[in-house]
Amino acid sequence: MDPTISAHLESFATTLGPESDAVLTEMETLASERSFPIVGGAVGGWLAVLARMVDARSVFEFGSGFGYSAYWFSRELPDDGQLVLTDLDEENLEQAATFLERSAFEGTTSFERGDAIETIESYDGPFDVVLIDNEKDRYAEAFEVVREKVSPGGIVLADNMIDAGSIEFSSLTELLSGTSVETTASTRGIAEYLETVRADPAFETALLPLGEGLAVSHRQ
């Protein structure tokens, strides 16, 4: 992929997407200053639109950072909705709480410090939207523990399907075609995730080639 074309399309998609606000701009500035990975405005806009399309009332995130994706979701959830953020870093969750306090969302927001795959066990669901953005080599494991807690008609979103620093895209395509190659643990993890979710007859998956690549899996 030509990174120049990718950056151009990313900017264009951001312009066409839902309008940003001052909080999102502040979060994007913070991410830039810290070199902290966020999905960005183009993908964030899609998170909001997808949540609206499935009439989402509940969202669970595997890996929330300081709340950038959660803030996009919060703009679409009803005031009696539920939003669950998870992260291993307490400081990230504290920062996320500060940002989300400035959202118009008045529903239940939970900030869970620790392993998201362990955290989901204490929630019955169902969740209308699940975002998987934790350790890449554990994506398939995350899907396995949450798949039965996704509402019929709900969606599972997985970030970093194309790029995430440690992902080798050429190796990823080879793995998905059945070729055995030496590659990174993250690349193998993404391949395993895609094979797992595509093999589940209850889900249909498509790719949004924006940001670092977002897989969208709709539960029938």
N, C-alpha and C positions, 0 to 999 in steps of 0.2 A: 504494500500500500504506500502511496505517495503521501508523506506526512503533510506536505503543503496543501494538497487537495483535501485531506482529512480535516485540517485546521479550518480551511475555508468553509467546508460543509458544516462543520461544528458551529461556526459563527453564524452561518445562514440559518441553521436549524434553531439556534438559540433566539435569533431575531423573530422567527416565525412562531415560536412557542408561547406559552402563557407568560403574561407580564411578570417580571421580577419585582422585588420590593427592596426597601432599604436594609432589612435584616439579611436577606439573601446576598446582597452586595457586600455587606460587612463580613459575612461568612466566607464568601469567595476571596475577599482580601486577606482574611486570616489564613485560609488554606494556602494562598500564594506565598505569604510571608513565612509560613512554617514548612512549605513544600509538603503539605499534607494532602493525601489523595481524596478527592471528592468526585461525585459523578458529573458535576458541571451542569450548567444551565440547560443545555440541549436535552440531556437525559433526565434532569430534574423535571423539566416540563412534561416529558413523557410519563414520569412517575405520577404526576398530578392528573394528567389526562386519563391514564389507565385506571387509576383509583376512582375517578369520576365515572368512567365507563362501566365499571362493575358495581357501582353504587356502594363503594366500600364503607364499612362501619368499623372495621377492626384491621389493624396492621401489626405484624410482628417483623422485626428486623434482626437478622443474624449479623451483627457488626454495625454499629451506628456512628462510630467516630464522635465528632462533636455535634452531630444532629442535622447535617445538611439535608440528607434525603428525607429524614423524618419531618423536617420543616416543610418541605414540599408536600408531603402527605397530609400534614396537619391542616393545610389550607383547603383540603377537600373533604375531610371527615366531618360528620355531623357533630353537634355539641354533646351528644350522648355516646360518641364513638370511643374507641380504645386504640391507643398507640403504645407499643412496647419497644423500647430501645434497649440494646444490649451492647456492652463493651467491656474489655478487660481493664481499661484504664479509667480510674475514678475521676481524674481531671477532665478527661474527655466528656464524661457524663455530666459533670458539674457545669461544663461549658455549654453542653447541649441543653440542660435545664434552663440556663440563663437565656439562651436564644429562644427556646420554645415558650418561655414566659411572655415573650413579646408577640406570640402568634395569637390569632383570634380564636383558636381552638379552645373549647371549654370542657372537653370530655376528659376521660381518664388517661393520664400519661404515666407510664411506669419506666423507671430507669434501673436496669438490672446490671449490676457489676458482676462479671464472671464469664464463664464459658457459656455461650449462647446455646450450644447443643445440650448442655445440662439444664439450662434455664427453661427451655421450651417444655421440659417434662412436667413442670409445675403449672402449665397452662393447658386447659382443656380445649381451647379454641371454641368454635371454628374461627379461622382468620380469613378475611376476604382477600387480603394482599400479604404476601410474604416476600421479603427482600433478603436474598442470600449474598452477603458481602463480607464473610469472615475469612479464615485461612483457606486458600485455594485448594489445598490438598484434602480439605474436609467438606467441600461443597456437597458431594454425593451423600456423605453421612448426614449433613444438615437436611437434605431433601428427604432422606429415609425417615428421619424422626418427625418431620412436620407434614408429610404428604397426606396423612389421614386427618390432619387438623385444618386442611384447606377447605373452605366452603365450596360446594358444587357451584360452578360458575365463577369461582375465585381464581386468582392467578399467583404463580410463583415467579419472581423476577430474580435473575442472577447476573451480577455485574462481572466485568473482566473476562468476557468470553473471547476477546480478540487480543487484548494487551493488558499488562499489569506489571511491566518491568521484568519480572521473572518468567513471563510466558513467551515461549518460542512458537509463533504462529505457524510457521512452516511445519514444525514437528507436530503441532496440534492437528493440522489437516491430515498428516500422514497417519497419526494414531487413529483418527476417526475413520480413515479408509481401511483400517485393519493392518497397517504396516507397523512393525515393531521398531522403535527408534530409541536411541539414548537421548534423554531430554531432562528438563527440570521437574521437580516434584510438583510445582504449581501447574505446569503444562499437563502432566499426567492427571492431576486432580481435576482440571477443567474438562479434559477428555472423558474421564470417568463420570463426571457429573452429567455431561451431555448424553452419554450413552445410557446412563441410568434413567434420566427423565424422559428421553425419547422412547425407551423400552416400556414405559408405564402406559398402558392403554387408557388410563383415566385422564392423561394429560396430552395436550397438543402444543408443540413448541415451535416458535419462530424467533428469528434474530433481528434486533434493531442494531444496525451497524453505526451507532453513534457513540461518542465518548470512547470507552474502552470495550464496547460491545455489551449489549444487554439481551439476555435470553428471556423471552416471555413465554411462560407455560400456563395454558388455560386448562383448568379442571373441568371436564365434561359434566 
